[in-house]
Amino acid sequence: MKFWILILCFLFIPPVSTTCYNLGSLQCWPEEIQEMILMISGEDTYRYNCSGKTDEEWYKTGVKRVGWGIYYVTAGIFFQLIGWPVLYIFLTKFSMTHALKVYRVMVFIGLIEITEVWGNSIWPGIVAIFGEVYCTSPRITTIAGKITMVQWVLGSSSAVFLGLHRITDLSQKGEWLVNTNLKTSFWLALLSVYSIYGSIFYDTILFNSQYMAPIFNPMTGQEGIVYSNNFLYFHNIIVSVLLISVYTLLCYLWMSRDMHASSHHVSKFQRSILYQSICISLTYAVPACSFASMFLFTTPAWFFHASDITYQLSGGLPFIMYISLNQKVQDEFLDLVGICPGKRHKAVAPTGNSAMNSYISGTAKI
Ligand SMILES: *[C@@H]1O[C@H](CO)[C@@H](O)[C@H](O)[C@H]1NC(C)=O
């Protein structure tokens, strides 16, 4: 209860600073919301003013990069094609019973990632192909920026949560914090509020064909205006530190535990989950670290683009990892796309890799 009051206070601090209370008129809303609404409706605001040039002139300020564009779009569509079937398999073929509760968190992250691909891979690809800048399509650039920021913040903090969830399981301490679906949903809801708050009240990340990276400056050529996003700045630093330390602790706990593991099956189950969690966390830790260093140091322009590629890949790589690391997902996926239908189940020999995951297929229910 106290948490909710705290959250509500947090949310309602900005409106208090304005003096009018008529929620029907836009002027009474916090400045950040007014700005966001105007940007989404494609109108000029004081800080994002596109009236200086015509569309044609704005296109001249962008850079067409057809090769990169095709790569971004193709990769994005490929991730959609493999991501949705993997999520479908997770949702329908895995029993989300007590021991497999952790899969709910993975599916949650998976849903964020598969939808994030539209904003961090397919849309940037289109931007690159046509050489767009903020002013050539303010509406969609703003919407994509606001939504991908929610997805990035929520996905990366959920990856930290996944790590902590694993720590409670391995160390058998603090399990009461996450031991029911209601509690897990509560934490994820809290993270969602945090992400949406950050996205609404701080400057939008705008994908720009000149840098091939999401940057805050709309490049409208207005002078003396500062665009910054301290929320994202601190989030990226905190999340890089947390991801690295949480997963280091997790590996440490795992290694010190392995020696006296009593149940073989339990440890196999946990090891497989551990590998998959580490993969998810890495896909977030790499872009988080490089975004954080983009803020902390003066980096060359190519570094912006390199960071964006790690970010763009983070939406789809986990699905490739699930297919290669999780035997059950792999079998079901190959069945689904029609490679050796029906045959593979029997053909799977208990090799190292499949044994690792055999708990899922029912041989080791815990
Ligand atoms: C945008 O800039 C133009 C001049 O460049 C100015 O006339 C107009 O008032 C500005 N719009 C806003 C909303 O500040």
PDBQT file of the ligand as one rigid body, heavy atoms in Angstrom, charges set to zero:
ROOT
HETATM    1  C1  LIG A 401       8.961  28.337 -35.032  1.00  0.00    +0.000 C 
HETATM    2  O1  LIG A 401       9.892  29.190 -35.651  1.00  0.00    +0.000 OA
HETATM    3  C2  LIG A 401       9.321  30.256 -36.395  1.00  0.00    +0.000 C 
HETATM    4  C3  LIG A 401      10.433  31.063 -37.031  1.00  0.00    +0.000 C 
HETATM    5  O2  LIG A 401      11.504  30.295 -37.407  1.00  0.00    +0.000 OA
HETATM    6  C4  LIG A 401       8.458  31.136 -35.520  1.00  0.00    +0.000 C 
HETATM    7  O3  LIG A 401       7.834  32.127 -36.256  1.00  0.00    +0.000 OA
HETATM    8  C5  LIG A 401       7.424  30.258 -34.814  1.00  0.00    +0.000 C 
HETATM    9  O4  LIG A 401       6.699  31.054 -33.879  1.00  0.00    +0.000 OA
HETATM   10  C6  LIG A 401       8.078  29.110 -34.087  1.00  0.00    +0.000 C 
HETATM   11  N1  LIG A 401       7.061  28.246 -33.535  1.00  0.00    +0.000 N 
HETATM   12  C7  LIG A 401       6.958  27.972 -32.229  1.00  0.00    +0.000 C 
HETATM   13  C8  LIG A 401       5.837  27.111 -31.816  1.00  0.00    +0.000 C 
HETATM   14  O5  LIG A 401       7.763  28.389 -31.401  1.00  0.00    +0.000 OA
ENDROOT
TORSDOF 0
